[in-house]
Amino acid sequence: MSPTVNATAQPLDVAAIRRDFPLLSRILHGKPVVYLDSAVSGQMPLRTIERMAKYERDEHTNVHRGVSTLSQEATDAYEAAREKVRKFIGAASIKEIVWTRGTTESINLVAQTFGRMKVGAGDEILLSAMEHHADIVPWQMLAEEKGATLKVIPLTDDGELILDSLDELITDRTRIVGVVHVSNVLGTINPVKEIIARAHAKGVPVLVDGAQAVPHLKVDVKDLDADFYVFSGHKLSGPTGIGVLYGKLAHLDAMPPWHGGGNMIRSVSWEKTTYIAAPGKFEAGTPPIAAAIGLGESIDYLEALGLDRIAAHEHELLAYATEKLSAIPGLRILGQAKDKASVLSFVVDGIHAHDMGSLLDGEGVVVRAGHHCAQPIMTRFGVPATTRASFAYFNTREDVDVLVSAVLKAIEIFK
């Protein structure tokens, strides 16, 4: 299902990996936890938790502002994490890596700076039909403010974008394209490199929402030629409250600051304030130091496992789960794209997704139930909500079997 799978990759030692995640040994409602909700938040390995605790216990102070040994140590660890992110996504410089609170803030930052510079009355913003609310609402707000229009790339019944009309959708009034790399509902891996190339051929910049991509795919922003690429730490087995905005340096240099305050200034007087260069000018105030350090540790952990090995393992689990769930009468899987990541959303005749989620929870199975902050997709497929199981490198076939058994039990209850 995924073009990134390396068939020769050595298999993961999943039993050993599972020992790195304390939550997986928890008992929930008398049953062992089966965590199938990594698309909402990946579990943090012990080494990440312990590294953050070390900062809080032994290194806790602010960064960039002190001459003390503690401040220098904290700054070094904080900036080392930025370098790890740069390397992880293939950016050219740490100046292109901006810390934010998450994907949502990253997109809002671009919309309220770059977007305000570029979008005017009568202009157009092009999004895909499978965007998360985080890549819809900020652009709607900007469009309403500026008198611009949102346009949408449609998708097929299988959950693939219809790109035949892309050259028509991108007009001389299009100011930016926003597209999700991997759908959080359908699991579809979009051909973002092709979309970027076709947009660039018409001089239009592209923002890619990579929140669901970075845990599963090797991302190279230079190869993609993305203008902006955004993601959240907690999707990447890291902590909440930390996110990344990658932006081409020429864009970041041209964009005005996002927030005002300390740490992003060169000089302040009553008459005028001047700002430091990117990325600092976008990082006002005390940053999420422990979270940034923790994200860097999670990146180290994932790279030690090997992204190709992770992809191969998750691909096998997705194929197995798709086969098992598809065999259940009355169950329908949303999203049958040829290229998919390990996200599986389904509906069952006569059972609301929230009821299914609650019944699965009673069996110790942690999934997501609802519209997944993607209501336009729900409308497109004519459902109010779905139950979503998402698989990670620490999941097993046995986890899938427990899921299938719990779904069958829920169906029996509703007969």
Backbone hydrogen bonds, N-H to C=O, Kabsch-Sander energy under -0.5 kcal/mol:
donor,donor_aa,acceptor,acceptor_aa,energy
5,V,2,S,-1.3
6,N,308,D,-0.6
7,A,5,V,-0.7
9,A,6,N,-1.8
14,V,12,L,-1.4
17,I,13,D,-2.2
18,R,14,V,-2.7
19,R,15,A,-0.7
19,R,16,A,-0.7
20,D,17,I,-2.2
21,F,18,R,-1.5
24,L,21,F,-1.4
25,S,22,P,-1.8
26,R,23,L,-1.9
28,L,26,R,-0.5
28,L,31,K,-3.8
31,K,28,L,-1.7
33,V,26,R,-2.5
34,V,364,G,-2.9
35,Y,33,V,-0.6
36,L,34,V,-0.9
36,L,366,V,-2.2
38,S,390,S,-0.9
40,V,37,D,-1.2
41,S,37,D,-1.7
42,G,234,H,-2.8
46,L,20,D,-2.0
48,T,45,P,-1.0
49,I,45,P,-1.8
50,E,46,L,-3.0
51,R,47,R,-1.8
52,M,48,T,-2.3
53,A,49,I,-2.0
54,K,50,E,-2.1
55,Y,51,R,-1.8
56,E,52,M,-2.4
57,R,53,A,-2.6
58,D,54,K,-3.4
59,E,54,K,-0.8
59,E,55,Y,-1.7
60,H,55,Y,-0.7
72,Q,68,S,-2.1
73,E,69,T,-2.6
74,A,70,L,-2.6
75,T,71,S,-2.4
76,D,72,Q,-2.5
77,A,73,E,-2.2
78,Y,74,A,-2.5
79,E,75,T,-2.8
80,A,76,D,-1.9
81,A,77,A,-1.5
82,R,78,Y,-1.1
83,E,79,E,-1.8
84,K,80,A,-1.9
85,V,81,A,-2.0
86,R,82,R,-2.5
87,K,83,E,-2.4
88,F,84,K,-2.4
89,I,85,V,-2.0
90,G,86,R,-0.8
90,G,87,K,-0.6
91,A,86,R,-2.0
96,E,93,S,-1.6
97,I,94,I,-1.6
98,V,96,E,-0.6
98,V,245,L,-2.7
100,T,243,G,-2.3
106,S,102,G,-2.3
107,I,103,T,-2.4
108,N,104,T,-2.3
109,L,105,E,-2.7
110,V,106,S,-1.9
111,A,107,I,-2.8
112,Q,108,N,-2.7
113,T,109,L,-0.8
113,T,110,V,-0.6
115,G,110,V,-3.0
116,R,111,A,-0.6
117,M,113,T,-1.7
118,K,114,F,-1.7
119,V,115,G,-3.1
122,G,147,G,-2.5
123,D,120,G,-2.0
124,E,173,R,-2.9
125,I,149,T,-2.6
126,L,176,I,-2.3
127,L,125,I,-0.5
127,L,151,K,-2.8
128,S,178,G,-1.0
129,A,153,I,-2.1
131,E,128,S,-1.2
133,H,373,C,-3.1
135,D,132,H,-2.2
136,I,133,H,-1.8
137,V,133,H,-2.5
140,Q,136,I,-2.4
141,M,137,V,-2.7
142,L,138,P,-1.9
143,A,139,W,-2.8
144,E,140,Q,-2.7
145,E,141,M,-2.0
146,K,142,L,-2.5
147,G,143,A,-1.9
148,A,143,A,-1.9
149,T,123,D,-2.4
151,K,125,I,-2.8
153,I,127,L,-2.6
156,T,160,E,-2.9
159,G,156,T,-1.4
162,I,154,P,-3.0
163,L,161,L,-1.0
166,L,163,L,-1.7
168,E,165,S,-0.7
169,L,165,S,-2.5
170,I,166,L,-2.3
171,T,169,L,-0.9
174,T,171,T,-1.3
175,R,124,E,-2.9
176,I,124,E,-0.7
177,V,205,P,-2.1
178,G,126,L,-2.8
179,V,207,L,-2.3
181,H,209,D,-2.8
182,V,209,D,-0.6
183,S,188,T,-2.0
187,G,183,S,-1.3
189,I,339,D,-2.7
190,N,181,H,-2.7
190,N,188,T,-0.8
192,V,190,N,-2.3
195,I,191,P,-2.1
196,I,192,V,-2.9
197,A,193,K,-2.2
198,R,194,E,-2.4
199,A,195,I,-2.2
200,H,196,I,-3.0
201,A,197,A,-1.8
202,K,199,A,-1.3
203,G,200,H,-1.9
204,V,199,A,-2.5
207,L,177,V,-3.0
208,V,228,F,-2.4
209,D,179,V,-2.0
210,G,208,V,-0.9
210,G,230,V,-2.7
213,A,210,G,-0.8
214,V,210,G,-2.2
216,H,213,A,-2.0
217,L,213,A,-2.7
219,V,217,L,-0.7
221,V,89,I,-3.1
224,L,220,D,-2.5
225,D,221,V,-1.6
226,A,221,V,-1.2
227,D,206,V,-1.3
228,F,206,V,-1.8
229,Y,246,Y,-2.0
230,V,208,V,-2.3
231,F,244,V,-1.7
233,G,242,I,-3.0
235,K,232,S,-0.7
236,L,233,G,-1.4
237,S,234,H,-0.6
238,G,233,G,-1.8
243,G,100,T,-2.7
244,V,231,F,-2.9
245,L,98,V,-2.5
246,Y,229,Y,-3.0
246,Y,244,V,-0.5
247,G,96,E,-1.7
248,K,227,D,-2.2
251,H,248,K,-0.9
252,L,248,K,-2.2
253,D,249,L,-2.9
254,A,250,A,-1.1
255,M,251,H,-1.3
264,M,261,G,-0.7
266,R,274,T,-3.4
267,S,274,T,-1.4
269,S,272,K,-1.8
274,T,267,S,-2.5
276,I,264,M,-1.3
280,G,277,A,-0.6
281,K,277,A,-1.0
282,F,279,P,-2.0
283,E,280,G,-2.0
285,G,262,G,-3.1
289,I,287,P,-1.9
292,A,288,P,-2.4
293,I,289,I,-2.4
294,G,290,A,-2.5
295,L,291,A,-2.6
296,G,292,A,-2.2
297,E,293,I,-1.7
298,S,294,G,-2.2
299,I,295,L,-2.3
300,D,296,G,-1.9
301,Y,297,E,-2.1
302,L,298,S,-2.6
303,E,299,I,-2.5
304,A,300,D,-1.9
305,L,301,Y,-1.7
306,G,302,L,-2.1
310,I,306,G,-2.4
311,A,307,L,-2.6
312,A,308,D,-2.0
313,H,309,R,-2.2
314,E,310,I,-2.7
315,H,311,A,-2.4
316,E,312,A,-1.9
317,L,313,H,-2.0
318,L,314,E,-2.6
319,A,315,H,-2.3
320,Y,316,E,-2.2
321,A,317,L,-2.9
322,T,318,L,-2.6
323,E,319,A,-2.1
324,K,320,Y,-2.3
325,L,321,A,-2.8
326,S,322,T,-2.2
327,A,323,E,-0.9
328,I,325,L,-1.7
331,L,328,I,-1.8
332,R,347,V,-3.0
334,L,345,S,-2.5
335,G,333,I,-0.6
336,Q,158,D,-2.4
340,K,1,M,-0.7
340,K,338,K,-0.6
341,A,187,G,-2.8
343,V,341,A,-2.5
344,L,389,A,-2.5
345,S,334,L,-0.7
346,F,387,T,-3.0
347,V,332,R,-2.4
348,V,351,I,-0.7
349,D,330,G,-2.5
351,I,348,V,-2.1
356,M,352,H,-2.4
357,G,353,A,-2.7
358,S,354,H,-2.1
359,L,355,D,-2.4
360,L,356,M,-2.5
361,D,357,G,-2.0
362,G,358,S,-1.6
363,E,359,L,-0.6
363,E,360,L,-1.2
364,G,361,D,-2.0
365,V,360,L,-2.4
366,V,34,V,-2.8
366,V,364,G,-0.7
367,V,365,V,-0.7
368,R,388,R,-2.3
370,G,386,T,-2.2
374,A,371,H,-1.4
377,I,374,A,-1.0
378,M,374,A,-1.4
379,T,375,Q,-2.5
380,R,376,P,-2.2
381,F,377,I,-2.0
382,G,378,M,-0.6
382,G,379,T,-0.8
383,V,378,M,-2.3
386,T,370,G,-2.4
387,T,346,F,-2.8
388,R,368,R,-3.6
389,A,344,L,-2.8
390,S,36,L,-2.0
391,F,342,S,-2.1
395,N,392,A,-1.7
400,V,396,T,-1.5
401,D,397,R,-2.4
402,V,398,E,-2.2
403,L,399,D,-2.2
404,V,400,V,-2.7
405,S,401,D,-2.5
406,A,402,V,-2.4
407,V,403,L,-2.4
408,L,404,V,-2.4
409,K,405,S,-2.1
410,A,406,A,-2.2
411,I,407,V,-2.3
412,E,408,L,-1.9
413,I,409,K,-1.9
414,F,410,A,-1.6
415,K,412,E,-0.9
